[in-house]
Amino acid sequence: MSVRQEISSNVRNMKQMEYFILCRRTNQIKEELRQGVRKSYREVIDVSWGDPHRAGVKPLSFVRQVLAACLYPQLMDGDKLMVDVKERAQRLLRTCAGGSVGSYSDIAGIPQIVQSVSEYIVRRDGGAPCHPKNIYITPGSQWALTNILKVLVNSEASPRTGVLIPVPCHSTTIISLTALGAVAVPYYLREERSWALEVEELQRALDSAKGVCNPVALYIINPGNPAGYVQSRKCMQEVIRFAAEKKLFLLADEVYQDCVYGKESEFVSYKRVLAEIGAPLSDTVELASFHTASKGLMGECGLRAGYVELVNLDPAVMKYIHKLFSTNTCPVLGQIALDVMVNPPQPGDPSYPLYLKETQHIRASLAENVRRVEEVINSIPSFSCQSLEGGAFAFPRVFLQPKAIERAKEAGLQPDTFYCMRLLEEAGVLFSPGTEYGQKEGTYHIRFCIMTPTDTMEEILKRLSTFHKQFMKEFS
């Protein structure tokens, strides 16, 4: 019997990401450049990922020094490391079984680090209570989200389980829902209003699910990925009340909470807004909120470390979550990075001046990139970029000509994938096509990471502008 015959239909229904077509061609081009093939560029600039270090952002020194000292404690014998680095590394090593980062940790995470995360959440949320027993440190926020979905989705139910998701939405979430046998129920963000989330659209989406599936959860991304919006308190209050009325579990993806740069924008967690609303909602609305060390200023994507806080869940459900999360604990190094994220150097600490300098540089570069992206993209004919308020991406709309759309169909590609492929081939810049994230029918977008050094962003915008003029001329 062929194993292929036994593969779950849900897995077979998973859509192949068009990004992989671009990724394969990128690797081929890099090899061609290594072999001396002449092109109009010397290197490919890859900003398709939300990976700051891949894009050239330097790691924070304090983070790497603490990690290095924990990995090789002999480094603490000399005078190359600051006193507070040594103290942090020694304290963290004492929390590890056997005093080694090579040991296993508890299922929910090293208790002392879980406690640190809990205290951080209390500070962030203005004193709203946070209980360590409701926190799990996980191998990345996406892993945590997928496993919470496993608890919510009943693959044997009829009708199938539904989850309301934003459009645009991170592609891995859509893939996870398909693999679980759930129905992704799209609600569309209003692009012309800076990607606003409107409760009326949530109601429309819920109505569209009647007779198709049984919606049990509402997935929110704030700050937005890929669209770069930041929700207001008023909007969040409306969403919470909607979720309460419709008995929906709230899934709050808040991994870019440290990346807010809109002049009138402020990150506020769903946990905090829920607490501020008060009883009975603060005691009854079920919420899972996610954060990670992979995103934001730290950008330690390769360490795969995140956490989920669970609010108002039934103790019986928590038992199942505990069982499920016990299948894969977060690596100790990732947990150490989380500890540094929630407890960075403070004024008066020896490492604080350098930490402040490095984080201010990242923030200043990001703010400058936002300004330049909005300025340049909106000056290019047939492009439109909404105001960027938060997150790590730009998601501008590109108005493609009928001839270009027809050529894309002939090539067997979605129009925005075709555009990204041509951009890669001719300008050496790798973006992601909007089709991966969902978009209104008849619209096309591209996504790229804006957390790069400013000189890199200038080069990207220069290449994009030159290419686009040639592209539009070709298909005019």
RACORGI-V79620 format. One record per residue. RES is the residue in three letters. PSI is psi in radians with two decimals (NA if undefined). OMEGA is omega in degrees with one decimal (* if undefined). NEAR is the number of other ideal C-beta (glycine too) atoms within 8 Angstrom. Layout:
{{RES | PSI | OMEGA | NEAR} {RES | PSI | OMEGA | NEAR}}
This chain:
{{MET | 2.34 | 179.8 | 4} {SER | 2.35 | 176.2 | 5} {VAL | -0.55 | -178.9 | 6} {ARG | -0.62 | -178.9 | 5} {GLN | -0.39 | -175.8 | 6} {GLU | -0.10 | -178.5 | 6} {ILE | 2.36 | -179.8 | 8} {SER | 2.44 | 177.2 | 6} {SER | -0.53 | 177.8 | 6} {ASN | -0.75 | 178.9 | 11} {VAL | -0.70 | 178.9 | 8} {ARG | -0.48 | -179.1 | 7} {ASN | -0.11 | 179.2 | 7} {MET | 2.27 | -177.8 | 9} {LYS | 2.34 | 174.3 | 7} {GLN | 2.19 | -179.7 | 5} {MET | 2.28 | 179.0 | 8} {GLU | -0.36 | 177.7 | 12} {TYR | -0.57 | -178.1 | 11} {PHE | -0.52 | 175.4 | 8} {ILE | -0.78 | 178.2 | 10} {LEU | -0.67 | -179.2 | 16} {CYS | -0.76 | 179.1 | 10} {ARG | -0.77 | -179.5 | 8} {ARG | -0.58 | 176.8 | 11} {THR | -0.81 | 179.7 | 12} {ASN | -0.66 | 177.7 | 8} {GLN | -0.75 | 179.9 | 8} {ILE | -0.72 | 178.4 | 13} {LYS | -0.69 | 178.4 | 9} {GLU | -0.70 | 177.3 | 8} {GLU | -0.73 | 178.7 | 9} {LEU | -0.68 | 178.4 | 12} {ARG | -0.56 | -179.2 | 6} {GLN | 0.01 | 175.0 | 6} {GLY | 0.17 | 177.4 | 5} {VAL | 2.26 | -175.7 | 6} {ARG | 2.27 | 176.4 | 3} {LYS | 3.04 | -179.1 | 9} {SER | -0.02 | -179.6 | 5} {TYR | 2.75 | -177.8 | 8} {ARG | -0.34 | -179.8 | 5} {GLU | 2.69 | 176.1 | 6} {VAL | 2.30 | 174.9 | 12} {ILE | 2.00 | -176.5 | 11} {ASP | 1.85 | 175.9 | 9} {VAL | 0.55 | -179.8 | 13} {SER | -0.33 | -178.4 | 12} {TRP | 2.78 | 170.5 | 9} {GLY | 0.99 | -171.7 | 10} {ASP | 1.60 | -175.7 | 9} {PRO | -0.68 | -177.2 | 13} {HIS | -0.64 | 175.5 | 12} {ARG | -0.61 | -177.7 | 8} {ALA | -0.06 | 175.3 | 14} {GLY | -0.01 | 177.1 | 8} {VAL | 2.31 | -176.8 | 12} {LYS | 2.43 | 176.8 | 6} {PRO | 2.67 | 177.2 | 9} {LEU | 2.29 | -174.5 | 11} {SER | -0.78 | -176.8 | 10} {PHE | -0.71 | 179.7 | 13} {VAL | -0.89 | -176.0 | 13} {ARG | -0.58 | 178.6 | 9} {GLN | -0.73 | 177.9 | 12} {VAL | -0.75 | 178.2 | 14} {LEU | -0.78 | -178.9 | 11} {ALA | -0.76 | -179.6 | 9} {ALA | -0.62 | 178.3 | 14} {CYS | -0.62 | 178.7 | 12} {LEU | -0.64 | -176.6 | 7} {TYR | 1.43 | -173.4 | 6} {PRO | -0.39 | 179.3 | 8} {GLN | -0.37 | 178.0 | 5} {LEU | -0.43 | -177.8 | 10} {MET | -0.09 | -179.1 | 10} {ASP | -0.48 | -178.2 | 4} {GLY | -2.82 | -178.1 | 6} {ASP | 0.34 | -178.9 | 3} {LYS | -0.38 | -178.0 | 4} {LEU | 2.50 | 177.2 | 12} {MET | 2.72 | -178.7 | 8} {VAL | -0.74 | -177.5 | 7} {ASP | -0.48 | 174.0 | 10} {VAL | -0.82 | 179.9 | 14} {LYS | -0.76 | -179.4 | 11} {GLU | -0.74 | 179.8 | 8} {ARG | -0.79 | -179.4 | 11} {ALA | -0.75 | 179.3 | 14} {GLN | -0.74 | 179.6 | 9} {ARG | -0.75 | -178.2 | 8} {LEU | -0.67 | 178.8 | 13} {LEU | -0.56 | 177.8 | 12} {ARG | -0.39 | 178.8 | 7} {THR | -0.25 | -177.7 | 9} {CYS | 2.45 | 176.5 | 13} {ALA | 2.23 | -178.8 | 7} {GLY | 0.13 | -179.5 | 6} {GLY | 0.43 | -175.5 | 6} {SER | 2.44 | 176.3 | 8} {VAL | -0.12 | 177.4 | 10} {GLY | 0.02 | -179.0 | 5} {SER | 2.84 | 173.2 | 9} {TYR | 2.78 | 174.0 | 4} {SER | 3.01 | 175.2 | 12} {ASP | 2.82 | -176.5 | 7} {ILE | -0.83 | -177.0 | 8} {ALA | -0.15 | -175.6 | 10} {GLY | 2.88 | 177.1 | 16} {ILE | 2.14 | -172.6 | 12} {PRO | -0.71 | -178.7 | 10} {GLN | -0.59 | 178.8 | 7} {ILE | -0.64 | 173.8 | 15} {VAL | -0.73 | 178.0 | 13} {GLN | -0.72 | 178.3 | 9} {SER | -0.72 | 177.9 | 12} {VAL | -0.74 | 179.0 | 16} {SER | -0.78 | -179.9 | 12} {GLU | -0.64 | 176.4 | 10} {TYR | -0.77 | -179.2 | 10} {ILE | -0.70 | 178.0 | 14} {VAL | -0.78 | 178.3 | 11} {ARG | -0.79 | -178.8 | 6} {ARG | -0.66 | -172.1 | 8} {ASP | 0.42 | 172.5 | 12} {GLY | 0.50 | 176.7 | 5} {GLY | -0.05 | 176.7 | 5} {ALA | 2.32 | -175.2 | 11} {PRO | 2.55 | 175.7 | 6} {CYS | 2.14 | -175.9 | 13} {HIS | 2.20 | 179.9 | 7} {PRO | -0.55 | -178.3 | 10} {LYS | -0.27 | -179.7 | 4} {ASN | 0.18 | -177.5 | 10} {ILE | 2.37 | 172.5 | 17} {TYR | 2.22 | 171.8 | 12} {ILE | 2.28 | -168.0 | 18} {THR | 2.85 | 177.0 | 15} {PRO | 1.12 | -179.6 | 11} {GLY | 2.65 | -179.4 | 11} {SER | -0.58 | -179.8 | 15} {GLN | -0.65 | 176.3 | 10} {TRP | -0.76 | -179.8 | 12} {ALA | -0.78 | 179.7 | 16} {LEU | -0.80 | -179.1 | 15} {THR | -0.68 | -178.2 | 10} {ASN | -0.54 | 171.8 | 12} {ILE | -0.69 | 177.2 | 12} {LEU | -0.60 | 177.7 | 15} {LYS | -0.58 | 178.5 | 9} {VAL | -0.66 | -175.5 | 10} {LEU | -0.55 | -172.7 | 10} {VAL | 2.16 | 174.2 | 13} {ASN | 1.80 | -174.9 | 5} {SER | -0.27 | -178.6 | 9} {GLU | -0.01 | -175.7 | 4} {ALA | 2.64 | 173.1 | 8} {SER | 2.04 | 1.9 | 4} {PRO | 2.95 | -177.5 | 8} {ARG | 2.81 | 177.9 | 11} {THR | 2.42 | 178.5 | 15} {GLY | 2.61 | 175.9 | 15} {VAL | 2.19 | 177.5 | 18} {LEU | 2.21 | -179.7 | 14} {ILE | 2.59 | 179.6 | 14} {PRO | 2.68 | 170.3 | 13} {VAL | 2.02 | 6.5 | 12} {PRO | 2.76 | -176.5 | 12} {CYS | 2.64 | 178.3 | 13} {HIS | 2.32 | -170.9 | 10} {SER | -0.59 | -177.2 | 10} {THR | -0.48 | 177.0 | 7} {THR | -0.75 | 178.5 | 13} {ILE | -0.75 | 179.6 | 13} {ILE | -0.73 | 179.8 | 11} {SER | -0.75 | 179.3 | 12} {LEU | -0.73 | 178.6 | 14} {THR | -0.77 | -178.7 | 13} {ALA | -0.51 | -179.9 | 10} {LEU | -0.13 | -178.8 | 12} {GLY | 0.28 | 179.4 | 9} {ALA | 2.90 | 176.6 | 14} {VAL | 2.15 | 174.7 | 11} {ALA | 2.03 | -179.0 | 10} {VAL | 1.87 | -173.0 | 15} {PRO | 2.37 | 165.3 | 11} {TYR | 2.35 | -170.4 | 13} {TYR | 2.24 | 174.1 | 8} {LEU | 2.53 | -176.5 | 14} {ARG | 1.72 | -176.5 | 11} {GLU | -0.73 | -176.9 | 11} {GLU | -0.19 | 175.7 | 3} {ARG | 0.72 | 179.9 | 6} {SER | 0.74 | 175.9 | 9} {TRP | 0.77 | -178.8 | 13} {ALA | 2.53 | 172.8 | 9} {LEU | 2.19 | -177.4 | 15} {GLU | 2.33 | -177.5 | 7} {VAL | -0.57 | 177.5 | 9} {GLU | -0.63 | 178.6 | 6} {GLU | -0.59 | 174.4 | 12} {LEU | -0.72 | 179.2 | 14} {GLN | -0.72 | 178.6 | 9} {ARG | -0.76 | -180.0 | 9} {ALA | -0.73 | 179.6 | 12} {LEU | -0.73 | 178.6 | 11} {ASP | -0.63 | -178.1 | 7} {SER | -0.33 | -177.7 | 8} {ALA | -0.21 | -177.9 | 13} {LYS | 2.24 | -179.5 | 5} {GLY | -0.08 | -178.9 | 4} {VAL | -0.80 | -177.2 | 10} {CYS | 3.05 | 178.1 | 11} {ASN | 1.69 | -177.7 | 9} {PRO | 2.29 | -179.1 | 14} {VAL | -0.24 | -174.1 | 10} {ALA | 2.73 | 176.9 | 12} {LEU | 2.08 | -178.3 | 15} {TYR | 2.21 | -178.3 | 12} {ILE | 2.42 | 172.6 | 13} {ILE | 2.04 | -178.0 | 10} {ASN | 2.07 | -5.2 | 13} {PRO | 2.72 | -169.4 | 16} {GLY | 2.49 | 170.2 | 15} {ASN | 1.98 | 15.2 | 14} {PRO | 0.04 | -163.8 | 13} {ALA | -0.22 | 171.0 | 13} {GLY | 0.45 | 177.8 | 15} {TYR | 2.86 | 173.1 | 16} {VAL | 2.18 | -176.3 | 13} {GLN | 2.56 | 175.5 | 9} {SER | 2.84 | 176.0 | 6} {ARG | -0.76 | -178.2 | 7} {LYS | -0.78 | 178.7 | 6} {CYS | -0.76 | -178.6 | 10} {MET | -0.68 | 177.0 | 13} {GLN | -0.73 | 179.4 | 10} {GLU | -0.70 | 179.4 | 9} {VAL | -0.76 | 179.8 | 15} {ILE | -0.77 | 179.6 | 15} {ARG | -0.65 | 176.4 | 10} {PHE | -0.81 | -179.9 | 13} {ALA | -0.68 | 179.1 | 13} {ALA | -0.80 | -178.3 | 10} {GLU | -0.68 | -176.2 | 6} {LYS | 0.03 | 179.0 | 9} {LYS | 0.88 | 178.9 | 5} {LEU | 2.44 | 175.0 | 11} {PHE | 2.27 | -179.0 | 11} {LEU | 2.21 | 175.2 | 15} {LEU | 1.90 | -174.6 | 15} {ALA | 1.85 | 177.9 | 13} {ASP | 1.83 | -171.9 | 14} {GLU | 0.62 | -170.8 | 13} {VAL | -0.31 | 179.4 | 13} {TYR | 0.49 | -175.9 | 14} {GLN | -0.39 | 178.8 | 11} {ASP | -0.01 | -178.3 | 8} {CYS | 1.36 | 177.1 | 14} {VAL | 2.19 | -174.5 | 13} {TYR | -0.01 | 174.6 | 11} {GLY | 2.44 | -175.4 | 10} {LYS | -0.60 | -178.7 | 3} {GLU | 0.31 | -176.8 | 4} {SER | 2.58 | 178.0 | 10} {GLU | 2.32 | 175.4 | 6} {PHE | 2.25 | 171.2 | 12} {VAL | 2.30 | -177.3 | 7} {SER | 2.68 | 174.8 | 13} {TYR | -0.57 | 177.8 | 14} {LYS | -0.76 | -178.5 | 15} {ARG | -0.78 | -179.5 | 12} {VAL | -0.69 | 177.6 | 13} {LEU | -0.76 | 179.5 | 13} {ALA | -0.67 | -178.7 | 11} {GLU | -0.52 | 177.8 | 8} {ILE | -0.64 | 177.9 | 10} {GLY | 3.14 | -178.5 | 6} {ALA | 2.64 | 2.6 | 5} {PRO | -0.22 | -174.7 | 5} {LEU | -0.72 | -177.3 | 12} {SER | -0.30 | -179.7 | 11} {ASP | -0.07 | -172.7 | 6} {THR | -0.56 | -178.1 | 8} {VAL | 2.19 | -179.6 | 12} {GLU | 2.29 | -172.4 | 9} {LEU | 2.42 | 168.1 | 14} {ALA | 2.16 | 179.5 | 15} {SER | 2.48 | -171.2 | 12} {PHE | 2.47 | 174.9 | 15} {HIS | 2.92 | -174.0 | 9} {THR | 2.74 | 172.8 | 11} {ALA | -0.09 | -178.0 | 14} {SER | -0.45 | -174.0 | 14} {LYS | -3.04 | 177.1 | 13} {GLY | -2.68 | -174.3 | 11} {LEU | -0.51 | -179.3 | 9} {MET | -0.84 | 176.0 | 12} {GLY | 0.53 | -178.4 | 13} {GLU | 1.14 | -174.8 | 13} {CYS | -0.70 | -174.5 | 13} {GLY | -0.28 | -179.6 | 5} {LEU | -0.28 | 175.3 | 11} {ARG | 1.14 | -178.8 | 12} {ALA | 2.23 | 176.7 | 19} {GLY | -3.09 | 174.8 | 20} {TYR | 2.77 | 172.7 | 16} {VAL | 2.36 | 171.6 | 14} {GLU | 2.30 | -177.7 | 11} {LEU | 2.27 | -174.4 | 11} {VAL | 2.25 | 173.4 | 12} {ASN | 0.48 | 178.0 | 7} {LEU | 2.56 | 175.8 | 10} {ASP | 2.33 | 179.1 | 5} {PRO | -0.58 | 178.9 | 6} {ALA | -0.65 | 177.5 | 6} {VAL | -0.67 | 179.4 | 9} {MET | -0.57 | 178.8 | 11} {LYS | -0.72 | 179.1 | 8} {TYR | -0.68 | 177.6 | 9} {ILE | -0.71 | 179.0 | 14} {HIS | -0.74 | 178.5 | 10} {LYS | -0.79 | -176.8 | 7} {LEU | -0.74 | -177.9 | 10} {PHE | -0.30 | -179.9 | 14} {SER | -0.15 | -178.5 | 7} {THR | -0.28 | -177.2 | 4} {ASN | 1.76 | 179.6 | 6} {THR | 2.74 | -179.1 | 12} {CYS | 2.36 | 176.0 | 13} {PRO | 2.55 | -175.8 | 10} {VAL | -0.68 | 179.7 | 12} {LEU | -0.68 | 177.1 | 12} {GLY | -0.69 | 178.3 | 15} {GLN | -0.64 | 177.2 | 15} {ILE | -0.72 | 177.3 | 14} {ALA | -0.69 | 177.1 | 15} {LEU | -0.71 | 179.2 | 16} {ASP | -0.72 | 178.8 | 13} {VAL | -0.65 | 179.4 | 14} {MET | -0.75 | -176.9 | 11} {VAL | -0.23 | 178.1 | 10} {ASN | 1.18 | 179.8 | 7} {PRO | 2.94 | 176.3 | 8} {PRO | 2.52 | -178.6 | 9} {GLN | 2.80 | 176.9 | 6} {PRO | 2.31 | -177.2 | 4} {GLY | -0.38 | 176.4 | 4} {ASP | 2.52 | -179.2 | 8} {PRO | -0.59 | -177.3 | 7} {SER | -0.10 | -173.4 | 13} {TYR | -0.79 | -178.0 | 11} {PRO | -0.78 | 179.5 | 6} {LEU | -0.72 | 178.4 | 9} {TYR | -0.79 | 179.4 | 13} {LEU | -0.77 | -179.6 | 9} {LYS | -0.78 | -177.0 | 8} {GLU | -0.76 | -179.1 | 11} {THR | -0.63 | 177.0 | 10} {GLN | -0.64 | 177.8 | 8} {HIS | -0.75 | 179.0 | 8} {ILE | -0.79 | 179.8 | 12} {ARG | -0.74 | -179.9 | 10} {ALA | -0.72 | 178.1 | 8} {SER | -0.74 | 179.7 | 12} {LEU | -0.77 | 179.0 | 12} {ALA | -0.71 | 178.3 | 9} {GLU | -0.71 | 178.0 | 10} {ASN | -0.72 | 178.0 | 13} {VAL | -0.82 | -179.8 | 11} {ARG | -0.81 | -176.9 | 8} {ARG | -0.69 | 178.7 | 12} {VAL | -0.85 | 179.5 | 14} {GLU | -0.76 | -177.5 | 11} {GLU | -0.89 | -174.8 | 8} {VAL | -0.84 | -177.5 | 11} {ILE | -0.76 | -178.3 | 13} {ASN | -0.15 | 175.2 | 9} {SER | -0.19 | 179.6 | 5} {ILE | 2.20 | 178.9 | 10} {PRO | 2.47 | 177.4 | 5} {SER | 0.40 | 173.6 | 9} {PHE | 2.63 | 175.6 | 12} {SER | 2.17 | 179.7 | 8} {CYS | 2.11 | 176.4 | 12} {GLN | 2.82 | 179.5 | 12} {SER | 2.34 | 178.9 | 6} {LEU | 2.13 | -175.9 | 14} {GLU | -0.48 | -177.7 | 13} {GLY | 3.09 | -178.8 | 15} {GLY | -2.88 | -174.6 | 14} {ALA | 0.18 | -172.8 | 11} {PHE | 2.71 | 164.5 | 13} {ALA | 2.54 | -177.7 | 11} {PHE | 1.10 | -176.5 | 16} {PRO | 2.70 | 175.8 | 11} {ARG | 2.39 | 176.4 | 12} {VAL | 2.24 | -178.2 | 11} {PHE | 1.73 | -175.7 | 8} {LEU | 2.52 | -179.3 | 12} {GLN | 2.70 | 179.1 | 10} {PRO | -0.68 | -179.6 | 5} {LYS | -0.64 | 178.5 | 8} {ALA | -0.70 | 178.8 | 13} {ILE | -0.70 | 178.9 | 10} {GLU | -0.73 | 179.0 | 8} {ARG | -0.66 | 177.8 | 10} {ALA | -0.76 | 178.7 | 14} {LYS | -0.70 | 178.8 | 9} {GLU | -0.57 | 179.9 | 6} {ALA | -0.07 | -179.6 | 7} {GLY | 0.47 | -178.2 | 4} {LEU | 2.68 | 170.0 | 11} {GLN | 2.59 | -175.9 | 9} {PRO | -0.73 | -179.6 | 12} {ASP | -0.44 | 172.3 | 14} {THR | -0.71 | 176.5 | 14} {PHE | -0.75 | 179.0 | 13} {TYR | -0.79 | -179.7 | 16} {CYS | -0.62 | 178.7 | 14} {MET | -0.76 | 178.8 | 12} {ARG | -0.68 | 177.1 | 10} {LEU | -0.73 | 178.5 | 13} {LEU | -0.86 | -177.3 | 16} {GLU | -0.78 | -168.9 | 8} {GLU | -0.40 | -177.8 | 9} {ALA | -0.16 | 177.9 | 12} {GLY | 0.58 | 178.0 | 13} {VAL | 2.23 | -179.2 | 13} {LEU | 1.94 | 172.7 | 12} {PHE | 2.96 | 172.5 | 12} {SER | 2.46 | 178.0 | 13} {PRO | 2.54 | -178.5 | 17} {GLY | -0.41 | -178.8 | 16} {THR | -0.40 | 179.2 | 11} {GLU | -0.38 | -170.8 | 10} {TYR | -0.08 | -176.9 | 15} {GLY | 2.47 | 178.7 | 9} {GLN | 2.74 | 178.9 | 11} {LYS | 2.49 | -179.0 | 7} {GLU | 2.35 | 179.0 | 4} {GLY | -0.03 | 176.3 | 3} {THR | 2.67 | -178.0 | 9} {TYR | 2.45 | -176.7 | 14} {HIS | 2.89 | 171.0 | 14} {ILE | 2.58 | 179.8 | 14} {ARG | 2.37 | 174.0 | 14} {PHE | 2.60 | -178.8 | 11} {CYS | 2.32 | 179.5 | 13} {ILE | 0.01 | 176.3 | 14} {MET | 1.35 | 179.2 | 13} {THR | 2.87 | 169.4 | 15} {PRO | 2.61 | -175.4 | 9} {THR | -0.62 | 179.5 | 10} {ASP | -0.59 | 175.6 | 6} {THR | -0.76 | 179.6 | 11} {MET | -0.67 | 177.4 | 14} {GLU | -0.71 | 179.0 | 9} {GLU | -0.70 | 177.7 | 9} {ILE | -0.85 | -177.8 | 13} {LEU | -0.62 | 177.2 | 12} {LYS | -0.83 | 179.8 | 8} {ARG | -0.74 | -179.3 | 13} {LEU | -0.81 | -177.8 | 13} {SER | -0.79 | 179.7 | 10} {THR | -0.82 | 179.8 | 9} {PHE | -0.80 | -173.7 | 13} {HIS | -0.69 | 178.7 | 12} {LYS | -0.75 | 179.4 | 8} {GLN | -0.71 | -179.8 | 9} {PHE | -0.83 | -178.3 | 12} {MET | -0.64 | 177.8 | 11} {LYS | -0.69 | -179.9 | 7} {GLU | -0.65 | -174.7 | 6} {PHE | 0.28 | 179.4 | 10} {SER | NA | * | 6}}
